[in-house]
Amino acid sequence: MTFTSLHRGRTAVALGGACTLLALVSCSNGGNGNGPAPTSTPPAATSASPAAARIVIENFAFTPANLRVRPGTKITVVNRDSVPHTVTAGDKAFDTGNIAGDATATFTAPSASGSYSYICTIHPNMKGTLTVS
């Protein structure tokens, strides 16, 4: 065996050992012998404000006609008709004012639990109920 062959063999062994060591270090959890480090599960998403909800106005109707939300929920109203509409509670607890055709408005659900009937004041035959609980 020549010096060159011997040198190549030692280099290959050294290189293989270095790769093995690198692989072990990369998979290590710090050498405490307890296996891979546990992963933590992030806490469930929480929000300081209630989730959002949506009412769509189309063909002179509210969809959904009956919506249940938590107090303080932001409610987006999308008017897909070409004429203006409103979403106005009978007791005036909320009122979007006129929402032009193909426009959007937002209001906040009352903080008090209860059932709130609403209409479009321009087209009173359009009716819905917002239940806050």
NUNUDREN-785501 format. One record per residue (C-alpha): residue number from 1; x, y, z. Coordinates in nm, 3 decimals, decimal comma, padded with zeros to 5 digits. Example, Ala and Ser with C-alpha at 12.3 -4.5 7.8 and 13.67 -1.06 7.14 Angstrom:
% residues 2
{1 {01,230 -00,450 00,780}};
{2 {01,367 -00,106 00,714}};
//
This chain:
% residues 133
{1 {00,000 00,000 00,000}};
{2 {00,137 00,339 -00,093}};
{3 {00,134 00,652 00,114}};
{4 {-00,131 00,807 -00,112}};
{5 {-00,375 00,518 -00,063}};
{6 {-00,316 00,518 00,311}};
{7 {-00,369 00,895 00,326}};
{8 {-00,695 00,869 00,123}};
{9 {-00,828 00,597 00,354}};
{10 {-00,757 00,800 00,668}};
{11 {-00,912 01,108 00,509}};
{12 {-01,226 00,913 00,419}};
{13 {-01,254 00,774 00,773}};
{14 {-01,197 01,117 00,925}};
{15 {-01,452 01,276 00,692}};
{16 {-01,708 01,002 00,766}};
{17 {-01,655 01,047 01,139}};
{18 {-01,696 01,423 01,111}};
{19 {-02,025 01,380 00,920}};
{20 {-02,153 01,134 01,180}};
{21 {-02,058 01,370 01,463}};
{22 {-02,226 01,662 01,286}};
{23 {-02,543 01,457 01,235}};
{24 {-02,552 01,359 01,604}};
{25 {-02,498 01,716 01,721}};
{26 {-02,770 01,843 01,488}};
{27 {-03,023 01,597 01,631}};
{28 {-02,918 01,653 01,991}};
{29 {-03,133 01,818 02,254}};
{30 {-02,838 01,948 02,446}};
{31 {-02,699 01,615 02,563}};
{32 {-02,928 01,558 02,860}};
{33 {-03,005 01,202 02,750}};
{34 {-03,379 01,247 02,745}};
{35 {-03,425 01,220 02,370}};
{36 {-03,554 01,493 02,146}};
{37 {-03,660 01,816 02,309}};
{38 {-04,038 01,834 02,350}};
{39 {-04,221 02,083 02,135}};
{40 {-04,462 02,318 02,299}};
{41 {-04,811 02,369 02,170}};
{42 {-04,896 02,735 02,131}};
{43 {-05,189 02,850 02,341}};
{44 {-05,528 02,863 02,174}};
{45 {-05,591 03,185 01,990}};
{46 {-05,779 03,436 02,197}};
{47 {-05,912 03,771 02,106}};
{48 {-05,972 04,078 02,312}};
{49 {-06,287 04,139 02,111}};
{50 {-06,557 03,900 01,998}};
{51 {-06,539 03,743 01,655}};
{52 {-06,680 03,913 01,350}};
{53 {-07,009 03,828 01,182}};
{54 {-07,170 03,918 00,852}};
{55 {-07,513 04,000 00,710}};
{56 {-07,556 04,006 00,334}};
{57 {-07,839 04,201 00,172}};
{58 {-07,938 04,058 -00,162}};
{59 {-08,267 04,053 -00,353}};
{60 {-08,425 04,269 -00,083}};
{61 {-08,357 04,012 00,191}};
{62 {-08,118 03,977 00,487}};
{63 {-07,903 03,662 00,491}};
{64 {-07,904 03,520 00,747}};
{65 {-08,237 03,660 00,858}};
{66 {-08,164 03,538 01,212}};
{67 {-07,809 03,585 01,342}};
{68 {-07,671 03,490 01,685}};
{69 {-07,360 03,672 01,813}};
{70 {-07,177 03,752 02,134}};
{71 {-07,207 04,098 02,290}};
{72 {-06,981 04,352 02,121}};
{73 {-06,931 04,151 01,802}};
{74 {-06,839 04,356 01,496}};
{75 {-07,098 04,286 01,226}};
{76 {-07,027 04,367 00,863}};
{77 {-07,325 04,433 00,638}};
{78 {-07,272 04,382 00,265}};
{79 {-07,536 04,533 00,035}};
{80 {-07,530 04,340 -00,293}};
{81 {-07,842 04,513 -00,424}};
{82 {-07,817 04,819 -00,648}};
{83 {-08,034 05,030 -00,414}};
{84 {-07,962 05,157 -00,061}};
{85 {-08,075 04,967 00,250}};
{86 {-08,039 05,000 00,628}};
{87 {-08,007 04,759 00,918}};
{88 {-08,196 04,934 01,196}};
{89 {-08,300 04,782 01,530}};
{90 {-08,659 04,843 01,636}};
{91 {-08,535 04,992 01,965}};
{92 {-08,254 05,183 01,784}};
{93 {-07,986 04,975 01,964}};
{94 {-07,801 04,980 01,631}};
{95 {-07,849 05,149 01,296}};
{96 {-07,617 05,135 00,998}};
{97 {-07,775 05,435 00,830}};
{98 {-07,811 05,414 00,452}};
{99 {-07,582 05,160 00,289}};
{100 {-07,550 05,238 -00,081}};
{101 {-07,586 04,965 -00,339}};
{102 {-07,272 04,748 -00,369}};
{103 {-07,133 04,901 -00,047}};
{104 {-07,044 04,774 00,301}};
{105 {-07,108 04,904 00,653}};
{106 {-07,013 04,781 01,000}};
{107 {-07,184 04,806 01,337}};
{108 {-07,122 04,664 01,683}};
{109 {-07,371 04,428 01,845}};
{110 {-07,519 04,560 02,170}};
{111 {-07,342 04,467 02,491}};
{112 {-07,669 04,358 02,653}};
{113 {-07,794 04,006 02,580}};
{114 {-08,130 03,983 02,414}};
{115 {-08,319 03,951 02,090}};
{116 {-08,314 04,256 01,864}};
{117 {-08,558 04,276 01,573}};
{118 {-08,437 04,488 01,285}};
{119 {-08,566 04,615 00,951}};
{120 {-08,456 04,815 00,652}};
{121 {-08,617 05,152 00,717}};
{122 {-08,633 05,216 00,341}};
{123 {-08,801 04,878 00,273}};
{124 {-08,984 04,783 00,597}};
{125 {-09,085 04,443 00,457}};
{126 {-08,719 04,340 00,499}};
{127 {-08,690 04,195 00,851}};
{128 {-08,435 04,011 01,063}};
{129 {-08,344 03,928 01,419}};
{130 {-08,010 03,966 01,593}};
{131 {-07,978 03,751 01,905}};
{132 {-07,703 03,856 02,142}};
{133 {-07,598 03,598 02,403}};
//
